[in-house]
Amino acid sequence: MASLEEKLDKIRSPNLQSQKQTQVILKAVEETLQEQSTQPTPTGYFAALLALLNQSLASGQVNKELTPSVVYLLDVVTPFAPQPLLRSKFTQILTLLAPVLLLEDAEAPLIRTSIGCLESLLLAQDSAAWKLPASEISPRRAVAGLLNLALDHRPKVRKRAQDALRKVLKNPPPSPSVDHPAADLCAETAMRSLTEIANKAALSRKQKKSTAEHDPSLIHSLQLVKTIATASGGWPSKNIEALCELLLRIAKSGNEHMTMAVFDIFEMIFEGMADEATSAKLPRLLEIISEMKPSSDDTQLLPPWIAILSRGYDVSAQMEPEDTFQKLPDLFSMVSEFMESPSHNIRISASECLISFMVNCIPDQVIVEPSIYDEKILEKVSKIAESLLSVKYQAAWMETFNVLGAIFDALRWRANPMMLNVVRTVGELRGNDSFMGKKEADEVLGKAIQAMGPEAVLSVLPLNLAKPVKGQSGRAWMLPILRDHTASTDLRHFKTEFIPLSEVMFHRVLGNGEADKTMEIKIYETILHQTWSILPGYCDLPLDLTVAFDQAFAEMLANLLYKQVDLRLDICRALKALVESNQAVALIDDEENLILRSRVSKVVAQENLAYLGTFSGNLLAVLFNVYSQTLPQTRGPILQTINAYLSITPENDLVGTFDRVSTMLASLLDEAKEGGKNKSHKSKDQMPSASQTLMDLVITMSAYLPRQSFGPLFNIAALIIIKDEDPQLQKKAYKLIPRLAESDIGKIALEERNAELQNLILSSAEKVSVPARRERLAAIAALMPFVPETSLHFIPSVLSEVVVCCKENNEKARTSAFELLVLMGQKLTEARGKPIDNSKVPHMPDDAPPVSASIEEYFTMVSAGLAGSTPHMISASITALTRILYEFRVTVKQEVLSDLVQTMDLFLTSNNREIVKSVLGFVKVCVISLTTELMLPRLPTMIPNLMVWAHEHKGHFRAKVKHILERMVRRFGFDQVNRNCPEADRKLIANIRKTKERSKRRKDAAKEEGDEDEHTPQDGKKQSRFESEYDEALYSSEESDASDDSDAEVLGKSRKAQKGGATYIMEDDDEPLDLLDRKALASISSTKPSKLRKAGKTKAKMDMDGKLILGEESEDDDAMVIDTPAQGGEETGVGAYVAALKSKDVGRRGRGGRLKFSNKRGKDNDEAEEMEVDGNDVSTIKTQISRGGRGGRGGHGPRGGRSARGGGMRGGGRSGRGGISNGRRGLGQEKRHGPAFAGRVGKPKPSGRR
């Protein structure tokens, strides 16, 4: 809060004319205090202003010039005045302000400041003052005045009065009472006004009159009630019953706004009671709300009542969880009665209330360690839930399924066995072919499996697949449900239930032999795969891992990995889940919630990981072999599983495994060296070489190796990196450094061996294969944070290579190069002032002097490439400078930027397109990101140089230049750009200006018509399709599509940002589009769809000779449109079918099977004979028309030359509609192939241009 002096300073230097009078009065008060030698304290100001107020109201009338300013100053000073002074002067001030507040024509600003004075006075009163009655001049009378103003028709006055009341009620004087002394008065007054207005509205409704005139007053009264409820910690206890009854009556009115306002008030009351001080009122309130239960068929009042009850017990569960839990069966029974209501809204409200009870009213302790009494309560709830599946509640079964799902979620494993009957009933319903709620039933069964475990569910709903019981159908439909919802259960059950099932199905498939697969065999194969797809769920934090996962089970999985290729994915996911689920638990700190969620403690999870570590050696051997036998596109899951088991393998086993793999790799490399060059040809169906496979395993292991193994590891990398015979193997070797940077031990190794790795990177620069460049850049980027400040010469050593990679064909390599440029700039910025030893940089003389690290020096290093010998190197250097300019434009010195811009201005005069293309990107970034002061002096030379390339059409140069000029006009103004533009090129600038003005006029016209863009959000903020403000500034121009695609990646932006645009949804009028449907993408378009005409039988016009009239327009009909619906509205499908069979115009089979059509006209048909054309004929005719129109085009072509179409006749037709004489064929005639170019030999026209 600002101090008094700060507030008075603002008044002394007013910004508005209306505050001048206040400034004058404040100055007069301060001069008076100075004359009286009184200190300008809050007390001095208060006394002087009080005297001035008394003087301004001396005649009993308000002085409109003096009083508002005095009261305004009094409102500013009063909060800082001593409270004893305010208590002593209360009567005097209230007597003075009362006439102001009671004036009917008093202005709102005067009333608001008067309310502020009253607020400060009331906050200073003690308990004794609040005991005085409202009939005397007392605080209660002031509160009564505020209550009256809180219902004022002026919004600002009403809000100020409500704020004052809220603050007063929230700050009661010291007393033993919970409520403020004035809370009862406020509640009674608010209730009285609310009752009066509600009765008037009810009377108007009864007399069938409009209630609109009472709605504003009713909303204002409800707002006042809400304010009092918020401020006094709920409603005063004595008046709470009457308030609930009145609010429910208002909610019954059916007006949505009133109902929502009532909900807000109850929400505020409950929120106010959600603390220990006021929670004592809550039981009484809930009791009153329960007693006011409406009739079970009251569709208007019952849903809001249920919602209020649900919210109330939510708060009660937070304050008194045990007491609320004990009431749960009674509450559940009371609300579940409404589930048999015929009203859908009541059933929905009741089901949501029951779900809320289950979510909020069951304490965690009841699930973790329930007492016998707790279990009895849960059994009562489950009995009520079971009764909801009776025929009595059949209409509410869909809502019941939601409630049952919430019960399973809340009870977790305690649902077994009390909810088994519910599972049986839902399963039997689901198994019935005629049952319509299969999807909802599947969700309930899925939650039951998740809560109780698959063993409990299958005990009452057996699958009946391996050994079917006579008279019971199989439940293969449960296999996908088990796959999606099994977790944290007994792995033993999978071994006893599903492995025998898979063996039975496997033998049935084998029994078919080499014969063609029947449908039955295919079903057996599907069941086999679905059975093993459940295994990852059983392996997700199993409760009996150390018992169920034994040697025999591990061997069986290993055999399946070798023999059953189709099952590898599921088995790998299962093995990985065993490790990762236990690792996730072992890392969590919150032990209490952990047991509630997973039933596995942190200690047990750590024991499980240690147990799995004993199997890891053998499992890794199997996985290594399987990995080497798998095609590249399906290796990912196996490598992830290997990674998971490497993380838990004991160190000795890990080192032994690494030694074996590295030895094998070394021998393979030696063999490859002796055998000559081995060029790898990448193919999806070709198995990678053994050395590549082993290198993958080495990279995966590297993150977990101990320090003593890093020596051999780096030797392997050094051996492979310098060989370019196998590019794929070289790529994998470079991946080693980023992989090590992911682990803590690897980071230490990168720090210790940094010099060695730098030398390796530099020595292998000449041996880099093209496919490995991206990985090499990633390796340098991973190494960069570990480069010590004594080895900063490494940055200029690799800089030229990084700069050249900015022009790589591979987009990912370019992106890596740009990121590395920024990373090196940041490194030099952090090491500012540290020396860079240039004598250690390759190709630099030994006596090269050292330089200090800085961002300016970095710009100098990159700028050295501008002196390159090839245009490619110069272009790459300019592109690199563009990227670092955008990144470091704020930190680099202005002199460096100025020199850089001047240099690029010269490069614009180059004759090489590759160089200029990069310079245009640089200029665009300068125009947008650099300061106006820096750019304006460069415009006189930059714009003429740019305009030279505005006449070049190759490579979109003209569009690029226009785009930059648009940016310049937007940034520097039209006059600046036009002034510096050559006279001959000013037409382009004028075109840009006119286009911009035209666009602005269209927008203004659209706003005036109220037809704003449909994508404009309601809050008025502009909705952007770009990822950042810079992208929007750079690519929002009309010519942005022609700008270079590489601009985004140069600036480190996603190319997706500039490709995004408005999308449209095409949907039927009858049925909305389901966005969750996989086919929904087919109905989403990037262009605005136009409404298609519905094709149907229509009548085509004919002339007197019986020829079709096509292409002639009339005032009210378009003859070309022959696929419009017939008059008389749209026919139904049945009507059209009957007409097609029985109509007099239907073709009939004559002798010989030939079709005959009737030409007879009806009795009342006096019009000219018309021919019926069906849909196929329509499309044929339209095709022929379009061909004829194109084929008969004569005259001059669009480029001013003679047309080469339509037979080559000069001046063939005025509108492209040539006659027979100039080569146009008639409808129905075969296409004739005449001599091209009318007998002349000409250059063929490219297919891409028209």
Secondary structure, 3 states (H helix, E strand, C coil): CCCHHHHHHHHHCCCCHHHHHHHHHHHHHHHHHHHCCCCCCHHHHHHHHHHHHHHHCCCCCCCCCCHHHHHHHHHHHHHHCCHHHHHHCHHHHHHHHHHHHHCCCCCHHHHHHHHHHHHHHHHCCCHHHHCCCCCCCCHHHHHHHHHHHCCCCCHHHHHHHHHHHHHHHHCCCCCCCCCCCCHHHHHHHHHHHHHHHHHHHHHHHHCCCCCCCCHHHHHHHHHHHHHHHHHCCCCCHHHHHHHHHHHHHHHCCCCHHHHHHHHHHHHHHHHHCCCCCCHHHHHHHHHHHHHCCCCCCCCCCHHHHHHHHHHHHHHHHHHCHHHHHHCHHHHHHHHHHHHHCCCHHHHHHHHHHHHHHHHHCCCHHHHHCCCHHHHHHHHHHHHHHHHCCCHHHHHHHHHHHHHHHHHHHHHHHHHCCCCHHHHHHHHHHHHCCCCCCHHHHHHHHHHHHHHHCHHHHHHHCCCCCCCCCCCCCCCCCHHHHHHHHCCCCCHHHHHHHHHHHHHHHHHHHHCCCCCCCCHHHHHHHHHHHHHHHCHHHHCCCCCCHHHHCCHHHHHHHHHHHHHCHHHHHHHHHHHHHHHHHHHHHHCCCCHHHHHHHHCCCHHHHHHHHHHHHHHHHHHHHHHHHHHHCCCHHHCHHHHHHHHHHHCCCCHHHHHHHHHHHHHHHHHHHHHHHHCCCCCCCCCCCCCCCHHHHHHHHHHHHHCCCCHHHHHHHHHHHHHHHCCCCCHHHHHHHHCHHHHHCCCHHHHHHHHHCHHHHHHHHHHCHHHCCHHHHHHHHHHHHHHHHHCCHHHCCHHHHHHHHHHHHHHCCCHHHHHHHHHHHHHHHHHHHHCCCCEECHHHCCCCCCCCCCEECCHHHHHHHHHHHHHCCCHHHHHHHHHHHHHHHHHHCCCCCHHHHHHHHHHHHHHCCCCCHHHHHHHHHHHHHHHHHCCHHHHHHHHHHHHHHHHHHHHCCHHHHHHHHHHHHHHHHHHHCHHHHHHHCCHHHHHHHHHHHHHHHHHHHHHHHHHHHCCCCCCCCCCCCCCCCCCCHHHHHHHCCCCHHHCCCHHHHHCCCCHHHHHCCCCEECCCCCCCCCCCCHHHHHHEECCCCCCCCCCCCEEECECCCCCECCCCECCCCECCCCCCCCCCCCCCHHHHHHHHHHCCCCCEECHHHCEECCCCCCCCCCCCCCEEECHHHHHHHHHHHHHHHHHCCCCECCCCCECCCHHHCCCCCCCCCCCHHHCCCCCCCCCCCCCHHHHCCCCCCCCCCC
